[in-house]
Amino acid sequence: MPARAKVFLDTSVIFAAVFSPEGGSRLLFRLGEIGLLDIWVGQSVLHEADEVVRRKVPHTLPDLAFLLSIVRVSLGSTPSSREFEQARELINYLPDARVLAEALCAAPDWFVTLDRKHFLENRFLAELPFRIGTPGDVLEALKQDLK
C-alpha cells in the first residue's frame, strides 16, 4: 500500500462510521484525520449518505458533518460517460453503478464498502485498477505494511 493510501468510501462505510464510533469504518476516518489515509467520496455517495442518515438516524447529522469536515474529505469529479458505461457493464443496479463510476473517476488505491451483494461478491470487479474491500481489509493491509 502506498505511504498515504487514497481510499474511496461507499455510502455504507460512511453510515457505519456515523452509526458506530467504535467500528472499522470510524477508524478509517480517524486514520484520515491524522493523515495516514486520503479519504475520497463521490457526489452521489455524499448525497446518499446525507439522505440515509436523515431518514434512519437524523439525530446523528451533526456527527456526519463533523466526520466529513475533520477529515477534510475530498470530493471526486463527475465521472465521464466512458467511466459510467464501464461501471454499468459491471453492475446492473443503477445507484451502485453510479458510485462505481465515481470511484473509477477518482482512481483510488482502495474502494471501501460493506455492500456484499453489489460490490464485495461481484466477481466482475476483480479486474479494476484498484482493490475493493471492507474497512477491515484496508486496516489489515495497513497493518501488514507496518510489519
N, C-alpha and C positions, 0 to 999 in steps of 0.2 A: 504494500500500500504506500502511496506517495507520502512525503513528510506531512503534508496537510491535505488530507483527502477531501474531495468535493463530493458531498452526498446530496442527492435529490430525494426529498421526502414526499411520500404519498400522504393523502389525507388521513388514512388510518393511523399513521405514525404520529401525526400532529394531534389527532384526537386522543390517542392513548397517552401522549405526553401531558396534555391538559388534564385528562381524567385521573391519571395515576402519577403522582410525584415521585414514586419510588421505582418505576419500571425502566426498562432499557430504552424506551422511546425518550423519556425525560433525560436520561443520561446522555443521549446524543446531543440534546440541547445544551447540557452542561459542558460537554466537550467542545461544542461550538462556541460557547461563551468564553472559554479560556483559550481559544484559538487553535485547538487541535483538529477541528473539522471546519470546513466551509459548508454551511447549510444553505441549500437552494430549494425553491419551490416554484411551481408554475402558477399562472394567474387562475386557472380553473381549480387547482389544488387549494389555493388561498381562499377562493370564493366558496368552495365546497366545505372547507374546514370551518369557516365562519357560519355557514348555513347549518351544519351538523351540530356545532356547539350551541347555537341559538335555539335549535329545536330540542336537543336532548338534555343539555345542562347549561341553560342560559346564565346561571349564576357564576359560571366559570369564564365568561367572556373576558373579564379583566386578566385572567391567567393566560388566555390565548394571546391577547395583546402584549402582555409582559414578555412571554416566551419569544414571540416574533421580534420584539424590539431589542431585548437584552442580547440576543444572539446576532442581531443585525442580519436577519435572513435576507439572502439575495433572491430577487425575483427574476426568473428567466424570461427570455424574449418570447414573442409569439412564434410558434413553430411554422415552418414553411409548409406549403401544400404537399411537398415531397415527403417531409417528415410525418405529416398527418396520414398520408396514404400508406406509408410504410407501417405505421402503427395500426391502421385499420386492417391491414393484411394479417397482422399478428393477433389482434384482439377484436372480437365481434362486438363487444359491449362498448357503445359509443363514448360514455363518460370516461371509461378507463383507457380507451384508445387515445382520447384527448390528453390524458395525463401522461401516457407513454410518449406521445409526440412532444410534449413539453420537456420530458426527460431527454429525449433524443436531441432536442434543440440545445439543452443546457450542457450536454456532453459531460456527465459526471463520472466519477470513478465507481460510484455505487448508486443504485436506485433502491431505496429502502421502503419496504411495505410490509403490512401484515395481511394483505389480501391474498389468500392461498388460491382461491378459485381462478382469478383472472391473471395473476402475476407469478406467484411462487411455484405453482404446479403447472404452469404453461410451458411445455417443452419447446414451443416455437421461439421462445425468447432467449434460448441458450446462445445464439449467435450474435447477440447485441454487443456493442463495443464497451459495455460496462457490466459490472456484476449486479445481480439482483438478489436481495436477501432481506432478512429481518433485522431489526436493531441488534439482536443477539449475534447475528452473523457478522455485522460490522464490528461490534465490540470484540468478538473473538479474533477477527483479523487484526485489529489494533493490538490486542494482547500478544498475538504471535509475533508481530513486528517489533515489540518491545523486548522480546527474548534474545 
